Amino acid sequence: MSVGRVLISKDEEESKLGDELPTIIYKRFPKNIHKKKVFVVKPLLETGLPILCCLGALMTEGVKQENITFVNIISCEIGLKAIYQHYPKIKTICSHIDPYLLSDVNKTAPGIGDFEARYYGV
């Protein structure tokens, strides 16, 4: 098993669906990633912009959509639509789909917060 990492900058004020994608600050992929099955893991999917950025980086490395599985706990419909509009062949595993975002803060309802920020202490 190989593990890669992608660190993506996300400005909450400016990350609205349709805007420019967030910026990759750091990425490290295993050698020959284009030959592997890839799991992209993110606990929450809101607008989908960070995942689109990550998927774009994987495509640049030659990874086929059919070899990518996106795994998360809670997805918003708007984020899933954004992903499948650009990458219709990836697979998704999700435990819950939230029908909408809290539009004023681009968070999942009922607003469980930034899992990543809490986990990484930022």
N, C-alpha and C positions, 0 to 999 in steps of 0.2 A: 504494500500500500504506500502511496506517495501523497504528501499533503502540500498544497500550494496556499498562498495567502495573497489577498488583495486588500489594500487599505484605500478607502475612497473618502475624499473630502466632500462634505455635504453642508451647504449653507441653508439652514432651515428657512430663512427669509426669502431666498431667491430660488429655491428648488420647487418650482411649480411645474406641473405637467405641461410639456410643450416648450419649456425653456431649454437652454443648453444642458448637456449632461454634466454631472459632477466630475471632479478631477481625480484621476488615480494618483495617489501620493506614493504608493509602494506596491510592487507586485513581484511575486516570485512563484513561478510555475515549475513543476517537475519536468525533467528532461523527457522529451518525446510525448508531451501532453496530448499532442494531436492524435496519438494512437490509443489513448486511454478513455475509459468511461469517467465522466467528471460529475461530481456532486457539488453544487453550489448551495451553501447553507447560510441562511439568514433568518433569524427568528420572526421578524415582522416584515411584511411587504406593504408599503403604503402607496406612494405614487409610482414606484417601480424604477425611478431614475437611477439609483445606485446599482441596481441589478442590471439594467440596460447597459450601463457603463462596464460592468464586470463581464457581461456576456459579449460585448464588443471586443474586449481585450482577449477573451478566449477565442473568438472567431479569428482575430488577427494572428493568433498562434496556430491556426489551422484546425481547431477542434470543430467537429461537425455538430450541428444542432441535435441530431439524433442521439448523440453520445452524452448529452447534458441532461441531468436531472436536478431541478431546483427543489430544495427541501426547506419548508418553513412551518411555523406554527399557525400564524394568523396572516391571511392575505386580504387586501381590499380588492373589490372588483375592478376598480380603476387601474390598479397596479397590474393585475393579471391581464387586463385588456391591453395595456401598454406593452407588456412582454410579448404576448401572442401576436400583436400587430407586427412586431419586428422579427420575432423568432418563433414561428408557429409550430416548429417540429420538436421543441424541447418538451420534456416531461416535467410535471409538477406534482409534488407530494405535499399536502397541506391538511391540517386538522380542522381548520375553520375558515370560512370566507365571510368577511364582513361586507355588507352591501354598500357601505359608503365611508368616506373620510370625514373627520371633523374639519370642515373646510377652512376655518380660520387658522388652524395650526398644522394642517396636513398630517394628522395623526389618526390612528385607528380608533373607532369608538368602541368601548366607552373610555378611551384615552388611557390605555395601560402604560403609556410612557415609552421612553427610549430604552429598550432592552439593552442595546449595544452600549449606550452611554453608562448605564448602571453596571453592566458587566465589566467594562473596561475602566470604570471610575473616572470618566471625563464629563 
